[in-house]
Amino acid sequence: MRSEELGETLLPKRLALPIFASDPLSSVAYATQEILLVLTLGGLAYLYFTPWIAFSVVCLMTVVVLSYQQVVRAYPSGGGSYEVASTNLGPSAGLVVAASLMVDYVMTVAVSVASGVDNIISALPNLAEHRVFLALGFVALLTAMNLRGVRESGRAFATPTYLFIGGVLIMVGTGLFRYLMGDAPVAESAAYGIAPEPADANLAGFALLMLVLRAFSSGCTALTGVEAISNGVPAFRKPKAANAAKTMAAMGIIAITMFVGVTTLAVVAKVHIVEDPCRLTGLADCEGYTQRTVIAQLAAAVFGGSDSFGFYFIQAATALILILAANTAYNGFPLLTSILAQHRYLPRQLHNRGDRLAYSNGIIALAVVAGLLLWGYKANVTDLIHLYILGVFTSFTLSQLGMVRHWNRELRDERDVAVRRRHMVTRSINGLGACVTGLVLVIVLATKFTQGAWLAVLAALVLWVMMRGIRHHYDQTAAELAVTDPRAEMAPPPRVIAIVLVSTIHKPTLRALAYARAMRADRLEALTVSVDRESSTALRRQWDEYEIETPLKVIDSPYREITRPVVEYVRGIRRDSPRDIVSVFIPEYVVGHWWENLLHNQSALWLKSRLLFTPGVMVTSVPWQLTSSTRADHPAARAPGAYRRGEPVRDEPVRERAAPKG
């Protein structure tokens, strides 16, 4: 796609919702489950905390959604939390947010895909042994779809997202209607008791508080991905900020409705779920029991068993949305890394758009890291979830603090009473958001740090240090390359000394000599390294026989080295004449097959790698095309941005290459 077609990729709200909000919408498939998993550590008696914890999560989500609506309106450029923190709290705080979000986006892909595979296995238990293979396959599929472009991936993801929303709402509505009619659905695990952990039985005081806080922090996974819309504002159609704010409001309402419905239905159906099935009392064979997810148990209870159409529909829709929920990260991560690359905190290649106008390098980087995580943790949701949500609450807290400072600055200059009143209301919302998310961040750190969250903290710290180092390098390079005196920089050198490297006399050598002569250097000489006296004598004899006018310099190498004598000779010229430029011409073969490179040009590669580090030395490769290079058919590889660099575009005629004769 041409650069001018970027406007055609902008999204209407109906496509933006599944693209940017699939993560928070899909989290209802596991947020309730994570709450129940923690509370059942103490036994059935502690499940009565479930509604109160769910209510706290709903209040928190409401505050965060309202807070980010203010971010979208105030900063519509797409920087989101990173831009807010950088502008109002300083670059270091902005990098903390960026590093935290990058870790969270990677975890979003890993957790979403692993959870989706879990739901597939709940419907088809025989696939359990292929868990990791399935997870990596889905990551590859998501990567390929996103490389096709934002709009194309949005069309592909819209239907599964809306099917999931509709399916969950129908399931919740049907289940609650049955409950009101006196025929409450009963989960398959309702008949089983739960044996508490010995250390967690009869909890009281601080231990009970920690259990509740840990369950709350696990339930906060429902908030992951909420900030993605604020990062993706540039992808919306105009008016961008207004459409993004409306999409965020719709996302909040739908996500809260589904989360409340699933949690209420889980309490009504008496779903019991534990990490170790052998803690379920009353099982005949705990080792052979396959424990279904909360969503799977609810679907079976509401729709009449695990062989009903409703059960398979919910499982299919849940698996799809959980896998496609990773698309939130596939859109947020490349956008964020593109902005960071533009600000010189990440390699500049991450700012380039590919042929389909997607940030291809960022997409591939995300897929590789997430795939390694899935492989390392064997696609286990319970293990991966401990690394989750820490980064998102760090960005939540700092962005809301930044918004408070933003409104304080606006209020200092604003004189209109009505506008000041609106600013004060929005400042109060952001201030409340900062306090609440800051408290949750402390809770998450306290309850999850020793269970694996320390790895997420360490990863964010490493990213923060790395980004500062990259920025320092770019700043140092820019200062070093800055032009201070144009006339002095453009002044020609006093002399140019040309050296042609010779190993034997053949056509490539003679072409290099002819090309060096055409450069009209002040001094031209040929240079060879003698590792064998007989060969060098024969070379000199042939040189004289061909009456080559260029003087031949022979350097003895008693230790049979080639690279070091040449480099030392060139550096010696530079020491004697530091203002002169030395131009080294190296004949090279151009071959048609990759394996031929192993047979040629090795000495040339080593020489170039050493000479390039020598100041005042120019290295010129003089190619000689072997027959295999002319016979081989090399289709032009289209790297990201290739069209921009001058390759034919689709509406221009392309000349077909004539077929070789014979």
JOKAWO-V273738 format. One record per residue. N is the residue number from 1. PSI is psi in whole degrees, -180 to 180 (999 if undefined). OMEGA is omega in whole degrees, 0 to 359 (none if undefined). NEAR is the number of other ideal C-beta (glycine too) atoms within 10 Angstrom. Layout:
# JOKAWO-V273738
n->(N & N)
psi->(PSI & PSI)
omega->(OMEGA & OMEGA)
near->(NEAR & NEAR)
This chain:
# JOKAWO-V273738
n->(1 & 2 & 3 & 4 & 5 & 6 & 7 & 8 & 9 & 10 & 11 & 12 & 13 & 14 & 15 & 16 & 17 & 18 & 19 & 20 & 21 & 22 & 23 & 24 & 25 & 26 & 27 & 28 & 29 & 30 & 31 & 32 & 33 & 34 & 35 & 36 & 37 & 38 & 39 & 40 & 41 & 42 & 43 & 44 & 45 & 46 & 47 & 48 & 49 & 50 & 51 & 52 & 53 & 54 & 55 & 56 & 57 & 58 & 59 & 60 & 61 & 62 & 63 & 64 & 65 & 66 & 67 & 68 & 69 & 70 & 71 & 72 & 73 & 74 & 75 & 76 & 77 & 78 & 79 & 80 & 81 & 82 & 83 & 84 & 85 & 86 & 87 & 88 & 89 & 90 & 91 & 92 & 93 & 94 & 95 & 96 & 97 & 98 & 99 & 100 & 101 & 102 & 103 & 104 & 105 & 106 & 107 & 108 & 109 & 110 & 111 & 112 & 113 & 114 & 115 & 116 & 117 & 118 & 119 & 120 & 121 & 122 & 123 & 124 & 125 & 126 & 127 & 128 & 129 & 130 & 131 & 132 & 133 & 134 & 135 & 136 & 137 & 138 & 139 & 140 & 141 & 142 & 143 & 144 & 145 & 146 & 147 & 148 & 149 & 150 & 151 & 152 & 153 & 154 & 155 & 156 & 157 & 158 & 159 & 160 & 161 & 162 & 163 & 164 & 165 & 166 & 167 & 168 & 169 & 170 & 171 & 172 & 173 & 174 & 175 & 176 & 177 & 178 & 179 & 180 & 181 & 182 & 183 & 184 & 185 & 186 & 187 & 188 & 189 & 190 & 191 & 192 & 193 & 194 & 195 & 196 & 197 & 198 & 199 & 200 & 201 & 202 & 203 & 204 & 205 & 206 & 207 & 208 & 209 & 210 & 211 & 212 & 213 & 214 & 215 & 216 & 217 & 218 & 219 & 220 & 221 & 222 & 223 & 224 & 225 & 226 & 227 & 228 & 229 & 230 & 231 & 232 & 233 & 234 & 235 & 236 & 237 & 238 & 239 & 240 & 241 & 242 & 243 & 244 & 245 & 246 & 247 & 248 & 249 & 250 & 251 & 252 & 253 & 254 & 255 & 256 & 257 & 258 & 259 & 260 & 261 & 262 & 263 & 264 & 265 & 266 & 267 & 268 & 269 & 270 & 271 & 272 & 273 & 274 & 275 & 276 & 277 & 278 & 279 & 280 & 281 & 282 & 283 & 284 & 285 & 286 & 287 & 288 & 289 & 290 & 291 & 292 & 293 & 294 & 295 & 296 & 297 & 298 & 299 & 300 & 301 & 302 & 303 & 304 & 305 & 306 & 307 & 308 & 309 & 310 & 311 & 312 & 313 & 314 & 315 & 316 & 317 & 318 & 319 & 320 & 321 & 322 & 323 & 324 & 325 & 326 & 327 & 328 & 329 & 330 & 331 & 332 & 333 & 334 & 335 & 336 & 337 & 338 & 339 & 340 & 341 & 342 & 343 & 344 & 345 & 346 & 347 & 348 & 349 & 350 & 351 & 352 & 353 & 354 & 355 & 356 & 357 & 358 & 359 & 360 & 361 & 362 & 363 & 364 & 365 & 366 & 367 & 368 & 369 & 370 & 371 & 372 & 373 & 374 & 375 & 376 & 377 & 378 & 379 & 380 & 381 & 382 & 383 & 384 & 385 & 386 & 387 & 388 & 389 & 390 & 391 & 392 & 393 & 394 & 395 & 396 & 397 & 398 & 399 & 400 & 401 & 402 & 403 & 404 & 405 & 406 & 407 & 408 & 409 & 410 & 411 & 412 & 413 & 414 & 415 & 416 & 417 & 418 & 419 & 420 & 421 & 422 & 423 & 424 & 425 & 426 & 427 & 428 & 429 & 430 & 431 & 432 & 433 & 434 & 435 & 436 & 437 & 438 & 439 & 440 & 441 & 442 & 443 & 444 & 445 & 446 & 447 & 448 & 449 & 450 & 451 & 452 & 453 & 454 & 455 & 456 & 457 & 458 & 459 & 460 & 461 & 462 & 463 & 464 & 465 & 466 & 467 & 468 & 469 & 470 & 471 & 472 & 473 & 474 & 475 & 476 & 477 & 478 & 479 & 480 & 481 & 482 & 483 & 484 & 485 & 486 & 487 & 488 & 489 & 490 & 491 & 492 & 493 & 494 & 495 & 496 & 497 & 498 & 499 & 500 & 501 & 502 & 503 & 504 & 505 & 506 & 507 & 508 & 509 & 510 & 511 & 512 & 513 & 514 & 515 & 516 & 517 & 518 & 519 & 520 & 521 & 522 & 523 & 524 & 525 & 526 & 527 & 528 & 529 & 530 & 531 & 532 & 533 & 534 & 535 & 536 & 537 & 538 & 539 & 540 & 541 & 542 & 543 & 544 & 545 & 546 & 547 & 548 & 549 & 550 & 551 & 552 & 553 & 554 & 555 & 556 & 557 & 558 & 559 & 560 & 561 & 562 & 563 & 564 & 565 & 566 & 567 & 568 & 569 & 570 & 571 & 572 & 573 & 574 & 575 & 576 & 577 & 578 & 579 & 580 & 581 & 582 & 583 & 584 & 585 & 586 & 587 & 588 & 589 & 590 & 591 & 592 & 593 & 594 & 595 & 596 & 597 & 598 & 599 & 600 & 601 & 602 & 603 & 604 & 605 & 606 & 607 & 608 & 609 & 610 & 611 & 612 & 613 & 614 & 615 & 616 & 617 & 618 & 619 & 620 & 621 & 622 & 623 & 624 & 625 & 626 & 627 & 628 & 629 & 630 & 631 & 632 & 633 & 634 & 635 & 636 & 637 & 638 & 639 & 640 & 641 & 642 & 643 & 644 & 645 & 646 & 647 & 648 & 649 & 650 & 651 & 652 & 653 & 654 & 655 & 656 & 657 & 658 & 659 & 660 & 661 & 662)
psi->(141 & 156 & -32 & -15 & 9 & -35 & -27 & -15 & -5 & 150 & 137 & 166 & -34 & -27 & -31 & -34 & -54 & -27 & -50 & -15 & 8 & -29 & -56 & -31 & -39 & -18 & -16 & -16 & -21 & -12 & -48 & -41 & -40 & -36 & -48 & -38 & -39 & -45 & -31 & -4 & -34 & -3 & 180 & -27 & -24 & 0 & -15 & -11 & -14 & -51 & -37 & -38 & -42 & -41 & -41 & -40 & -40 & -45 & -43 & -44 & -40 & -46 & -43 & -42 & -46 & -39 & -42 & -20 & -35 & -36 & -44 & -43 & -36 & -31 & 79 & 5 & -13 & 1 & -23 & -139 & -37 & -46 & -42 & -49 & -41 & -42 & -39 & -23 & -8 & 161 & -37 & -43 & -38 & -38 & -32 & -46 & -46 & -46 & -41 & -43 & -38 & -43 & -43 & -38 & -41 & -43 & -32 & -45 & -47 & -49 & -42 & -47 & -43 & -40 & -38 & -41 & -37 & -43 & -33 & -43 & -31 & -34 & -32 & 80 & -25 & -16 & 2 & -39 & -12 & 22 & -52 & -42 & -43 & -44 & -47 & -35 & -41 & -36 & -43 & -41 & -45 & -40 & -46 & -41 & -41 & -29 & -19 & -15 & 158 & -46 & -42 & -43 & -33 & -42 & -40 & -32 & -14 & -49 & -50 & -37 & -48 & -31 & -41 & -46 & -49 & -42 & -45 & -43 & -39 & -43 & -46 & -46 & -43 & -44 & -44 & -34 & -43 & -38 & -44 & -29 & 3 & 10 & 65 & 137 & 146 & 124 & 155 & -22 & 2 & -30 & -13 & 142 & 177 & 121 & 118 & 156 & 140 & -37 & -17 & 1 & 144 & 51 & 148 & 161 & -132 & -38 & -41 & -42 & -43 & -36 & -46 & -43 & -38 & -40 & -40 & -45 & -34 & -38 & -21 & -4 & -17 & -17 & -4 & 137 & -3 & -34 & -8 & -35 & -39 & -28 & -23 & 20 & -40 & -19 & -8 & 156 & 160 & 146 & 119 & -52 & -43 & -43 & -39 & -41 & -40 & -41 & -39 & -40 & -44 & -42 & -46 & -45 & -46 & -45 & -44 & -44 & -45 & -41 & -46 & -43 & -47 & -43 & -43 & -44 & -36 & -38 & -44 & -44 & -4 & 53 & 131 & 126 & 135 & 162 & -38 & 110 & -24 & -7 & -9 & 116 & 145 & -1 & 138 & -39 & 92 & -29 & -34 & 5 & 125 & 114 & 123 & 158 & 167 & -45 & -41 & -42 & -40 & -43 & -42 & -39 & -39 & -42 & 6 & 37 & 168 & 5 & 12 & 159 & -41 & -40 & -50 & -33 & -48 & -42 & -43 & -45 & -40 & -45 & -43 & -47 & -36 & -40 & -42 & -16 & -27 & -19 & -27 & -45 & -35 & -20 & -39 & -44 & -51 & -37 & -45 & -46 & -29 & -43 & -43 & -39 & -37 & -33 & 7 & 30 & -12 & 163 & 141 & -22 & -25 & -12 & -10 & 140 & 146 & -171 & -27 & 19 & 19 & 156 & 82 & -42 & -39 & -39 & -45 & -41 & -44 & -44 & -41 & -47 & -44 & -40 & -41 & -39 & -46 & -41 & -43 & -37 & 10 & 34 & 36 & 115 & -44 & -39 & -39 & -31 & -25 & -22 & -2 & 165 & -12 & -46 & -38 & -36 & -26 & -46 & -39 & -52 & -50 & -36 & -38 & -37 & -41 & -39 & -35 & -44 & -35 & -47 & -32 & -41 & -40 & -39 & -29 & -32 & -9 & 134 & -20 & 126 & -44 & -42 & -40 & -38 & -42 & -42 & -37 & -36 & -47 & -34 & -38 & -40 & -47 & -35 & -43 & -41 & -41 & -44 & -46 & -48 & -32 & -41 & -43 & -39 & -43 & -42 & -45 & -44 & -43 & -34 & -21 & -7 & -50 & -12 & 4 & -13 & -21 & -29 & -40 & -40 & -45 & -42 & -43 & -39 & -43 & -43 & -42 & -47 & -43 & -44 & -39 & -39 & -41 & -43 & -41 & -41 & -47 & -41 & -43 & -41 & -43 & -42 & -37 & -32 & -5 & 138 & 121 & -38 & 94 & -41 & -43 & -39 & -31 & 0 & 133 & 151 & 155 & -43 & 154 & 122 & 118 & 134 & 125 & 122 & 132 & 130 & -37 & 168 & 110 & -175 & -44 & -38 & -45 & -35 & -41 & -40 & -44 & -42 & -40 & -39 & -39 & -23 & -13 & 53 & 160 & -27 & 131 & 131 & 154 & 148 & 131 & 154 & 126 & 108 & -11 & 119 & -41 & -41 & -42 & -35 & -42 & -37 & -44 & -40 & -44 & -35 & -45 & -36 & -39 & -4 & 47 & 123 & -26 & 128 & 141 & 123 & 126 & 125 & 126 & 141 & 88 & -23 & 14 & 23 & 151 & -47 & -51 & -46 & -40 & -46 & -43 & -38 & -45 & -43 & -32 & -41 & -42 & -37 & -39 & -35 & 75 & -20 & -13 & 158 & 133 & 123 & 117 & 124 & 125 & 114 & 138 & 150 & 141 & 118 & 165 & -13 & 146 & -36 & -21 & -25 & -27 & -20 & -11 & 163 & 9 & -45 & -39 & -41 & -44 & -42 & -46 & -43 & -31 & -42 & -31 & -21 & 4 & 118 & 144 & 12 & 127 & 132 & 125 & 123 & 130 & 103 & 147 & 115 & 116 & 164 & -36 & -29 & -30 & -27 & -32 & 142 & 108 & 102 & 143 & 121 & 130 & 99 & 164 & 127 & 11 & -41 & -39 & -27 & 9 & 5 & 161 & 139 & 168 & -22 & 12 & 143 & 141 & 124 & 132 & 137 & 135 & 139 & 141 & 144 & 146 & 999)
omega->(180 & 180 & 181 & 182 & 181 & 180 & 180 & 180 & 180 & 193 & 166 & 185 & 183 & 176 & 180 & 181 & 179 & 181 & 187 & 185 & 182 & 180 & 179 & 179 & 182 & 184 & 177 & 180 & 181 & 182 & 178 & 180 & 181 & 176 & 182 & 180 & 181 & 184 & 181 & 174 & 180 & 181 & 184 & 187 & 187 & 179 & 181 & 175 & 187 & 181 & 182 & 177 & 178 & 178 & 179 & 178 & 179 & 178 & 179 & 180 & 179 & 180 & 182 & 180 & 178 & 181 & 182 & 172 & 177 & 178 & 181 & 182 & 184 & 183 & 183 & 184 & 175 & 179 & 177 & 183 & 181 & 181 & 180 & 182 & 181 & 183 & 189 & 182 & 178 & 183 & 182 & 178 & 178 & 179 & 175 & 178 & 182 & 180 & 180 & 180 & 179 & 176 & 182 & 178 & 177 & 180 & 177 & 179 & 184 & 184 & 182 & 181 & 180 & 179 & 177 & 177 & 176 & 181 & 174 & 180 & 177 & 179 & 182 & 186 & 182 & 181 & 185 & 183 & 179 & 185 & 185 & 180 & 179 & 182 & 180 & 177 & 179 & 176 & 178 & 180 & 179 & 180 & 180 & 181 & 181 & 176 & 177 & 178 & 185 & 184 & 180 & 179 & 178 & 178 & 182 & 186 & 186 & 184 & 178 & 181 & 181 & 174 & 178 & 179 & 180 & 181 & 180 & 180 & 177 & 179 & 180 & 180 & 180 & 181 & 180 & 176 & 177 & 179 & 179 & 179 & 178 & 180 & 185 & 176 & 182 & 181 & 181 & 181 & 184 & 183 & 184 & 171 & 180 & 177 & 182 & 173 & 182 & 182 & 185 & 179 & 178 & 180 & 177 & 175 & 185 & 181 & 178 & 178 & 180 & 178 & 180 & 180 & 178 & 177 & 179 & 181 & 176 & 178 & 180 & 173 & 177 & 184 & 182 & 178 & 181 & 185 & 187 & 180 & 180 & 177 & 186 & 181 & 180 & 181 & 181 & 172 & 178 & 353 & 191 & 184 & 181 & 179 & 178 & 179 & 178 & 178 & 179 & 178 & 178 & 178 & 181 & 181 & 182 & 182 & 180 & 180 & 181 & 181 & 178 & 181 & 181 & 180 & 179 & 181 & 177 & 178 & 181 & 183 & 178 & 178 & 175 & 181 & 182 & 178 & 180 & 182 & 181 & 174 & 173 & 182 & 180 & 178 & 178 & 182 & 184 & 181 & 182 & 183 & 176 & 184 & 180 & 177 & 180 & 180 & 181 & 179 & 179 & 180 & 179 & 181 & 185 & 188 & 171 & 173 & 184 & 176 & 182 & 178 & 181 & 179 & 182 & 178 & 180 & 180 & 179 & 180 & 180 & 179 & 180 & 184 & 179 & 178 & 181 & 177 & 176 & 180 & 174 & 179 & 180 & 175 & 181 & 183 & 179 & 178 & 180 & 180 & 176 & 178 & 179 & 178 & 178 & 178 & 174 & 175 & 177 & 180 & 186 & 180 & 181 & 178 & 183 & 173 & 178 & 183 & 179 & 177 & 172 & 178 & 191 & 183 & 178 & 179 & 181 & 179 & 178 & 182 & 182 & 182 & 179 & 178 & 178 & 177 & 179 & 179 & 182 & 181 & 177 & 176 & 180 & 184 & 184 & 179 & 182 & 187 & 180 & 178 & 191 & 171 & 178 & 182 & 185 & 179 & 172 & 179 & 177 & 187 & 183 & 180 & 179 & 174 & 177 & 179 & 176 & 178 & 177 & 181 & 175 & 179 & 178 & 182 & 179 & 185 & 185 & 180 & 180 & 186 & 182 & 179 & 179 & 180 & 178 & 179 & 181 & 177 & 181 & 176 & 178 & 179 & 180 & 177 & 176 & 179 & 179 & 181 & 184 & 182 & 175 & 177 & 179 & 178 & 178 & 180 & 181 & 179 & 183 & 187 & 186 & 188 & 183 & 181 & 178 & 181 & 179 & 177 & 178 & 178 & 180 & 179 & 179 & 179 & 179 & 178 & 180 & 179 & 181 & 181 & 176 & 178 & 179 & 179 & 178 & 179 & 180 & 179 & 180 & 179 & 180 & 179 & 181 & 183 & 182 & 181 & 178 & 180 & 184 & 182 & 180 & 181 & 182 & 181 & 181 & 178 & 179 & 180 & 172 & 180 & 182 & 179 & 177 & 179 & 185 & 173 & 176 & 180 & 175 & 186 & 179 & 179 & 181 & 177 & 180 & 177 & 180 & 180 & 180 & 177 & 181 & 179 & 177 & 177 & 180 & 179 & 182 & 176 & 174 & 185 & 175 & 180 & 182 & 174 & 179 & 187 & 181 & 181 & 180 & 176 & 179 & 179 & 180 & 179 & 179 & 178 & 179 & 181 & 179 & 179 & 178 & 186 & 182 & 180 & 180 & 178 & 180 & 178 & 178 & 179 & 184 & 180 & 173 & 176 & 178 & 187 & 186 & 179 & 180 & 182 & 180 & 178 & 180 & 179 & 176 & 177 & 180 & 179 & 180 & 182 & 187 & 181 & 180 & 176 & 177 & 179 & 183 & 180 & 183 & 175 & 180 & 176 & 171 & 186 & 184 & 183 & 184 & 184 & 178 & 177 & 178 & 184 & 184 & 167 & 181 & 178 & 180 & 180 & 179 & 179 & 180 & 182 & 179 & 183 & 181 & 179 & 180 & 181 & 176 & 181 & 176 & 181 & 181 & 175 & 178 & 188 & 171 & 185 & 174 & 183 & 182 & 181 & 180 & 179 & 184 & 178 & 183 & 175 & 182 & 178 & 184 & 178 & 176 & 180 & 184 & 179 & 181 & 183 & 171 & 175 & 182 & 175 & 194 & 181 & 176 & 180 & 178 & 181 & 179 & 177 & 179 & 180 & 179 & 181 & 178 & none)
near->(18 & 13 & 11 & 8 & 11 & 12 & 8 & 11 & 16 & 17 & 22 & 13 & 14 & 12 & 22 & 28 & 25 & 27 & 29 & 31 & 25 & 32 & 32 & 31 & 26 & 34 & 31 & 29 & 29 & 29 & 26 & 34 & 28 & 25 & 29 & 22 & 18 & 23 & 25 & 24 & 20 & 23 & 19 & 16 & 14 & 20 & 20 & 10 & 18 & 20 & 13 & 12 & 23 & 24 & 12 & 17 & 27 & 19 & 12 & 22 & 22 & 15 & 20 & 26 & 22 & 17 & 25 & 30 & 21 & 24 & 30 & 26 & 15 & 19 & 23 & 19 & 11 & 21 & 25 & 28 & 30 & 32 & 25 & 29 & 29 & 23 & 18 & 21 & 18 & 12 & 15 & 11 & 19 & 26 & 24 & 25 & 30 & 30 & 25 & 28 & 29 & 28 & 26 & 29 & 32 & 25 & 27 & 32 & 30 & 29 & 31 & 32 & 30 & 29 & 28 & 27 & 27 & 26 & 25 & 22 & 22 & 25 & 19 & 12 & 11 & 7 & 14 & 14 & 9 & 14 & 18 & 18 & 13 & 20 & 28 & 19 & 13 & 24 & 25 & 12 & 13 & 27 & 20 & 12 & 18 & 29 & 20 & 15 & 21 & 25 & 20 & 15 & 24 & 23 & 14 & 17 & 26 & 18 & 13 & 22 & 25 & 16 & 17 & 28 & 21 & 12 & 20 & 28 & 14 & 15 & 26 & 21 & 13 & 15 & 24 & 17 & 11 & 17 & 15 & 9 & 8 & 6 & 9 & 16 & 24 & 15 & 23 & 17 & 23 & 14 & 13 & 20 & 13 & 22 & 16 & 19 & 14 & 6 & 9 & 15 & 12 & 10 & 19 & 7 & 7 & 8 & 13 & 15 & 11 & 14 & 19 & 22 & 18 & 21 & 29 & 22 & 27 & 28 & 29 & 28 & 26 & 29 & 24 & 27 & 29 & 25 & 29 & 31 & 32 & 32 & 29 & 25 & 25 & 15 & 22 & 26 & 14 & 9 & 11 & 18 & 19 & 14 & 20 & 30 & 23 & 17 & 25 & 27 & 14 & 15 & 25 & 21 & 12 & 19 & 26 & 19 & 16 & 25 & 24 & 18 & 20 & 25 & 28 & 18 & 29 & 26 & 16 & 18 & 24 & 18 & 29 & 24 & 22 & 19 & 11 & 10 & 17 & 12 & 19 & 20 & 14 & 10 & 16 & 6 & 8 & 15 & 7 & 8 & 14 & 9 & 17 & 25 & 24 & 28 & 30 & 25 & 28 & 27 & 30 & 24 & 27 & 24 & 21 & 13 & 11 & 17 & 9 & 14 & 9 & 17 & 24 & 15 & 18 & 27 & 24 & 17 & 25 & 30 & 25 & 21 & 31 & 31 & 28 & 31 & 32 & 30 & 31 & 31 & 32 & 31 & 30 & 28 & 28 & 27 & 23 & 29 & 26 & 19 & 23 & 26 & 21 & 12 & 20 & 18 & 26 & 26 & 15 & 12 & 16 & 21 & 19 & 17 & 19 & 23 & 19 & 18 & 18 & 24 & 28 & 23 & 24 & 29 & 24 & 16 & 20 & 27 & 24 & 13 & 19 & 29 & 19 & 13 & 22 & 25 & 15 & 12 & 20 & 12 & 27 & 14 & 22 & 13 & 15 & 22 & 23 & 21 & 25 & 25 & 30 & 26 & 30 & 31 & 27 & 27 & 26 & 29 & 25 & 26 & 34 & 28 & 22 & 27 & 27 & 19 & 16 & 23 & 24 & 12 & 13 & 16 & 13 & 7 & 6 & 15 & 6 & 9 & 7 & 8 & 12 & 14 & 10 & 13 & 19 & 12 & 12 & 21 & 19 & 12 & 19 & 27 & 16 & 15 & 27 & 21 & 14 & 21 & 26 & 17 & 13 & 24 & 23 & 14 & 18 & 24 & 16 & 14 & 21 & 21 & 15 & 9 & 13 & 16 & 21 & 15 & 14 & 24 & 17 & 11 & 20 & 23 & 13 & 12 & 22 & 19 & 12 & 14 & 21 & 14 & 11 & 17 & 17 & 11 & 11 & 17 & 11 & 10 & 11 & 10 & 8 & 7 & 7 & 7 & 8 & 6 & 8 & 8 & 6 & 8 & 8 & 8 & 9 & 7 & 13 & 10 & 13 & 17 & 21 & 24 & 23 & 26 & 21 & 25 & 15 & 12 & 19 & 11 & 9 & 21 & 21 & 16 & 15 & 23 & 22 & 11 & 15 & 22 & 14 & 8 & 12 & 9 & 18 & 12 & 14 & 20 & 15 & 23 & 19 & 24 & 22 & 18 & 16 & 11 & 9 & 8 & 13 & 18 & 12 & 13 & 20 & 14 & 9 & 12 & 18 & 10 & 9 & 9 & 6 & 16 & 8 & 15 & 11 & 17 & 13 & 16 & 15 & 10 & 17 & 8 & 7 & 9 & 13 & 17 & 17 & 13 & 19 & 24 & 19 & 11 & 15 & 22 & 17 & 10 & 17 & 17 & 8 & 8 & 16 & 9 & 9 & 16 & 18 & 24 & 17 & 23 & 25 & 22 & 24 & 17 & 17 & 17 & 19 & 15 & 13 & 7 & 7 & 16 & 13 & 10 & 10 & 14 & 18 & 10 & 16 & 17 & 14 & 15 & 19 & 17 & 11 & 17 & 20 & 10 & 8 & 15 & 7 & 16 & 20 & 14 & 18 & 15 & 14 & 18 & 14 & 16 & 12 & 17 & 9 & 13 & 16 & 10 & 10 & 12 & 8 & 7 & 6 & 8 & 6 & 12 & 14 & 20 & 16 & 13 & 16 & 13 & 8 & 7 & 14 & 11 & 13 & 8 & 6 & 7 & 6 & 9 & 6 & 6 & 8 & 6 & 7 & 8 & 4 & 3)
